[in-house]
Amino acid sequence: MGIRSVLVICFFHCFPVEGQVFEPLSADFILIYDVVARTLYRTDLNNYSYVTIPLQDNFFPEDIDYDPIDDVIFATNRSHIISLSTYGERQTTVRTFNTEANIIGIAVDAASRLLFYTDRGNDVIGVISLDNYSHKTVLRNVIYPEDIVADPINGNIYWSERGLYILTLEMSNYDGTHRKLVMQNRSEVPVIFDRDPMDFDLKDGDLYLCENNHRRIRRVNASSSNGQTIYENEGDTLACRITIHQSKIYFTFGSEIKRLEMDGTGETNLPFDKLRYPGVIHAHSNRSLATNGCSDGRGGCSHFCFPLPGGSRMCSCPDVMVLQPDHQTCEEFSILLMATNDRSSIYAIDLSNGDSIQSPLGNLEKPRALSYDSINQTIFWTDITLHMIFSATISGRDQKAIRYLKINSSPQGIAVDETSRLLFYTDRENGIIAVLSLDGVSQKVIVRNKFEEPHDIVTNAVNGTIFWTSFGTDGKILTANYDGTNKRDLINTGNAEPSGLAIDIIGLRIAFYFLFVLSING
């Protein structure tokens, strides 16, 4: 049966109806995304029956992959990675990336519970845990990375990079070490603007490359880089999407999907007569699931387990954590959080060595103030352009807007009392200080004075007091109880505007600096 524009019968996972029995999910299927029809299909490779899989509105996948252990499809549309069931239910955002991100390729290692991705916007390759969505940047300074595949047996990743006149294929270990060049293709015409110039898949240590500009499929040994052409076509394009299932090669050709033997012979057109332009394909077989040193409970690793040859493994940690002496457990290191307005970024700086990590957060315009909840390992920040308060883990997981403020607001300061589970923020433009629950649901304004222009704020959780700076007629540092009572001036700095407020709870001291000083003479 070919692909039709309207689904009439459900062959696989359907909502149960009393008295009816539906067929289980086939062990052999191919996922096809038609970029023109904007439709995702799951097709049985035994009889070519199919179902359509509904996607979120305005979600157009760049790449797709499948986790057979949880029966979940993963898809990316440049700024997000989502997961959904094989019948379209339970669509969940796995990760939202920063505004510069351009997520092109994803690769699932189900045995190791890992998802790798390429980010062409930030020139990085990262990995996400499928068990807890922890995040780790594997490689940086990767120029225009695109497609990616994972080798779960040996713990290697392979990815393509696109230059102006060159296509490059590289590899490394899962942790980014032992990076090396596999092959390069040079072109007489620019390939930087070409859609899908090359796609590839991996089987038994060989890479199978569909090369659009050369209208061919090549087999390249991943270790020796020796290659040979196994298929050529004189047509205009191969459309360059390729996947391997068992001992067959499937690739797109215009509106068609073709099948080849592994040596390039036996060309067959598959009966997908209604496809308009299959832009992404991925085949799966439950009979070829890999096992490695991470297959059993992530190999005992708390966060990331990276397989090694011979059935061994190594544990690794998210960007903001370090591996402990047991070589299995990850714990947070001492960090300094820093927001930059000019780059719209938030950084975590390791205080032990000065290394900085850009937190991979999305929807950042002008972050102004930061605070941290060590209990739930969550950062909170204000954005004075978006007029919102956000929260997320430092690794970028679970990012969400917890409070939408007035359009004329200017949230300059933020402070978390993790013991009382409260968040305080200042709104300089409206002259208020408010307290929120950490989920942002409940809010109460505790201080209101338009002329004081409250700015930075800190809390003293021991006695339930807040301290804040004022940019009003006179520069001040003020204090009050959590409910706004017993408000009083602590320091009057005159024409100087105090900023950068910090508190030492043990020594009962506060520190600040003058943002600038105005003299009487101007």
N, C-alpha and C positions, 0 to 999 in steps of 0.2 A: 504494500500500500504506500502510495506517495504522500508527501506532505500536502495538506489541504489548509485553506485559509480559515476554516471553521471546524472545530473539533466536535464530532458527533458522539463518539463512543470513547469511554475511558477504559484503557486496557490494563493499567497497573494499579498504583495507589489511588483509591477513590474513597470518598466518604462512605462508610458502611450503610447498607440498606438492609433492613430485616428480611431474612429469607434469601438473600443473594450472597454469592461468594465471588470475590474478584481475584484475578491472577496476581501473584506476588511480583515484586520488581524483578525484572530479568537480570541474570548474572552478566549478560553481555549487552551493553547499550552504548549509544553515542549521543552526546549532547551537541546540539546545533543551534547557534544563534544567527538568525537571519537579520542582517543590519538594515535591510530595506523594509521588510515587514515588521521589524522590531518585535520579533517573537522568538522565544526560546522553546526548543523541542527536545524531548527525550525519546529516542527511537530504538526499538529492539533490533539488534543486529541479527537475530535469528529469523524473524519474519517481517521486519520493517514496519510493524505497527508502531504507533507513536501516540504521545500525549503532548499537549502544549503546557508549559509551565508559566503561570502568570508572574510578572515582575512588578516591582514598585513603579509608580508613575515617574516618568522622566529618568529612568535608570536604563542606560544603554551600555551593556557590558563591553569592555575592552578585551577581557579574557575570562575564562571560566575553568574551574577544576572541581574535583569531587573527592569527598572523604567517605569511603564505604563503611567505616566503623560506626560513625554517627549518622550515616545516610544523609549527608548534607552537601549541597552545592555551594561553592564559593564563587563570587563574581566581583569584578572591579569596574568602576566607571570613572577612573582618574582621581577623584577626591575621596572615594569611599571604597571599602571592601564590605560586602554584605554576605550573609549566609541565608540559605533557604532550603527547605526540604525538597525532595525530588518530585513533589506534587505541588510545590509553590507556597506551602504554608510556612509559618514561623519565620518570616523574613525579618532578619535582625542585622543591624549595623555592627559589624565586627570592629571597624576602626574608621575614624574620620581623620583625615590628614590635613596638614597646614595648607594655606592658600596657594603656595607655590608648587604643591605636589602635582604629579602627573603619573598616576599608577597605571602601568601598561601591562605587565605580565605577572602572573601568580603561578605558584607550583606547590602542590600539596604532597607532603610525605606523611601518609596516614599512619604508618608504623611508628614513626618517631613523634607523632602529634605536632607537626610543624607545617606552617604555611610561609613560603618565601614570596617576596614581591620585589619588583623593580620600580623605582621612582625616578622617572626621567626629569621631573621638575627640580628635584633636590640632588640628583646625581648620586643616589644611594641605593643599596640593596638591603632589605631588612627581613626579619623573620618574626612571626607571631606564633605563640603557643596556641594550639587548638584546644587545650584543656583549660587554660586560665586567661588567655588573650594577653599574656605578657609580651613585651616588645623588646627587640634588640636590633640595633643597627649593625649589620654584618660587614658592609663595605661602604666606604665613602670615596668621593672623587671618581665615580664611575660615569664616564661621559655618555649621556643619552642611552642608558640601559633599557632594553625592551623585553624580548621574550626570555623566559627562564624555565629550566627543568631541573629536577632534583634526582639524584641517584641515592636511594635509601640504603643500598647495600654497602657502598663505600663512603658515604657521607660527603659527596661532592655536589656542587651546583654548577650549572653551565648557563651562560647568558650571552645575549647578543648586544652589541653596541653599534650605534649608527652615527657615522661622521658624514661630512659633506660629500666625499667621494669614496668612502670606504665603509665596509661592513666588517665587524670584528666579532669573533667568538672567543670567549674566555671561560676559564674555570677556576674554582678554588675549593677548599674544604668548606664545610658548613659554617665554620666560625670565621671565614674570610682569609685564613692563612693559606700559604702555598698557592697564591694566585699566579696563573700563567696563561699565556696566549695559546689558543688551540689552532686558529686559522684566521686569515684575513682575505677579503674579497675587495678588489679595487674596481671602480667603474669609471667610464669615460664621461658619464652624465651624472649630475647630482642625484644622490639617493636620499638626501636629508628630508626632502619633501614628499618622497614616494610613500604611499600607504602600503604597509606590510611588505617591505622588501625581502624579508627572510623570516621563515618560521622553522622550528626544528623540534624533534622529539628524540628520545633516548631508548635504546634497547640493547642489552647484552654488551655494553661498553662501546657501542657505535652510535654516533649521532646521525640522524637523517634530516637533511636540510632541504627545504623547499625554497629555491632562490628565484625570486620574481624576475629580476633583470636578466638572468641567464636562461630563464624558462626551463629549469631542470630541477631534478632531485638528486642529491649527492649523499653518499654514505661516507662518513669520516670517522676514523678510529680516534676515540677521545684521548688515548694515551700517546699514540705516535703521530697524530694529525695527518696520517696518510688517508687520501680520499679517492673516490671514484664516482663517476656519474652513472647512475643506474636508470635514469629516466629523463628523456628530453621531449619537448613538445614545440612545434613550430607556431603555435597560436600566439595571440597577443599577450596573454597573461596566465599565470597559474594561480593567481590570487593568494598564493603563499600561506595557506593554513594547513597544517599537517598534524596527524595524530597516529599512534600505533596501537593496534589492538591484537593481542596474541601474536600471530605471525603474519599480520596483514598491515599494509600501509594505507591510510585513508587521507586524501587531500582534496582541497577545493579547487575547482576549475570553473571560473565564472559562476553560473548558477547551478553547477553540477558538483557532486561529490563522487570521486573515483576511488577505486581500490586497486592495490598492486600487491604482488608477492614481495617478499623481502628483497629479492634480487632485481626488482623493477619490472618483472614480466607479468603477464596475465592482467592487463589493464581491463577494468570492468566499470561501467557506469552504474551507480546504485539507483534504485527506483525512487528518487526524491524529486519527482517531476515538477512540483509546485514551488520549489525554493526559488527565491529571487536573487539573493546574494548572501550565501553562508559566510559570514565574516569571522566566526569563531567556532571551532569544533574540538571536542574532547571525547575520546573513547575510553571505556572502562570494562574490565573483566574481574569479577570476584575470584576467578581461578588463578590469578597471578599476583595476589597480594604478597608483598615482601615482608620478611621478618629480619630483625637486626638486634643489636644490643640494647635498643630502646623500646622494643616491642612490649616488654613486660613492665608496666607501670612506670614508663619514662626512665627505665634503668635505675630507679631510685633517686633520680634528680628532682630537686624541688621545683625547678622552673623549665629549663631547656635541657634536652638530652640530644647530643649530636652523635650519630653512629660512626663507627670506625671500621675499617676492614677486619675480617676475621671474627665478627660478632661482638667486638668490644665497643666501648662508648666513652664519651667524655661529657661532663656536665658543664653548663654555661649559665650565665645570669643575664637578666635584663640590663638595660643601659645604666640604670641608677642603683644597681646592686653589685655586690662583690661576692665571690665564691669563698666559703669558709674553709678552714683547715681539713674538714672531713671530705672535701672535694665533691660534695653533693648538695649542700644547702647554700642558698643565697640570702644575704641580709643587706639592708640598706646601709650605705656609707654616710658619713657626715657631709652635708651639702649646704651650699649657699644658693638660694634661688635669686635669679636676676631677670628682670623684664627689660626689653629694649624697645623704645617707641619707633626708632628709625627703621629697624628691621622687622618690626612686628613679630618678635620672637620672645620665648621664655627659655632660659638656660638653667641647668643644674650644674654647679661647680663643685667638684670634689675637693674638699678642704685639705685632704691629706697630700694631694699632689698638684692641685691647680688645674687639672683637666676639666674641660667644660663639655657638656652634652646639650645639644639643642633638643628640647622636648618636642616631639612630633605632634603638635597640636594644630587643629584646624580652626578656621573662622577667627583669626586674630587680626585685628585692625590696629589698635593702639592700646596694648595692655599697660595699665598704669600702676597698680598696686598688687602685691602678692601676700598670701599667708598660707600656712601649712597645717594640716591635721595629721600628726604622726600616728594616731591610732588607726585611721583608715588609709594612711599613706596617700593623702589627697591634697592637691594644691587648689587654692581658690584665688581668683584674680578678677580685677575690674577692668573693663574696656571703656575708655571715655569717648570713643567714636561710636561704638555700637550701643552705648548706654545700657550695659548688661553686666551681670556678675556670673562667672563661670566656675565650674569645678571639673577636675580630671585627675587621674593618677599622673605621676611624673612621667611615666612611660607613654602617656597619651591615651590610655584606655578610659572608657566610660566618660568621655567628655560630654558635658551638658550645660545648658544655661539654666541657672537656678533662680535667677530673678531678672525680669525685664523692668527697667527703670523709666522715668519720664524722659521724653525726647530732649528736654532741655537740661537734663541732669549732667553732673560732672563728678562721677565717683572717683575721688582722688585717693582715698585711704581704705584699707581693709585689715581686719584683725580677727583671728579665730581663737576662741577659748575652747580648746578641745575637751577640757574637763566638763564644762557646763554644756557643751555641744551648741555653742552660740557663735554667731558671726556678726561683727559690727562693721559698718561702713560709713564713710563721710560723703556727703554730696555738697561740694563747694558752691555750686551755682545756686542751689536752693537753700543753703545754710542749714542743713539738717544732719543729724547723726541718727542712724536707725540700727536696730538689732534684729537679726534673722535667726530662724532655725537653720541648721546646716543644709537642709533640703530645700530651703528657700520658700517654703510654704507659708510660714507665719512671719509677719513683720510688725514692728512697732517703732514709731519715731519717738526717740527719747530726748533729743535736744533739737530745738528749732530757734535759729537766730540768723536772719538773712545777712546781717552785717559782719558776722564773725568769719565767714568763709572757712569752715573747717577743712583741714587737709589730711595730714598723716595721723594715724591712730594706732595705739597699742593697748593691750589689756593687762591687768594684774589679776590673774585668776585666784590668787590667794585671798584677797579681800574684796573681790568683785568690783573693781574700779577700772575706769578707762582714762587714758590720757590722749590728748590730741593737740595738734598745732592749729593756729588760727592765722589766716592771711588777711584779716580785716583792717580797720583803720590803724590799729596797733598790732604788731606781731605779738602773739601770746602762745603759751602752753597752758592748757586748761585741764581740769580733772573733774570727774563726777562719778557717782555710783552707776551700776549697770542700768538702773531704771531712770537715770537722768537727774536724780535728786542730789543734793549737796554739791551742786556745781560751783566751782570757784576757779579763779586765776591762780596758776602756780608760778608762772614766770611771765613778766611783761618785757618783751625785747624791743619795744619802741618801733623804730622804722625798719628794723631788721626782720626778715621773714624766716622763722625757724622751719626746718624741713628735715626729712630723713630721721624720723623719730624711732628710737629703740629703747627697750627696757631690760634692765638687769634685775630679775626678781629676787635673787639671793642677796645682792648688795643693796637692794632698794634704791637703785639709781636709774635715771633716764639719760639718754644721750641724743643729741641732735646737732645739726649744722645749719649755718645760715646760707640759704639759697642765694641771696644777694643782699647788699646793704645799700640803702638810699641815704645820702648825706643831706643835710639841711639845704646845702647849695645846689642840690640836684645832681 
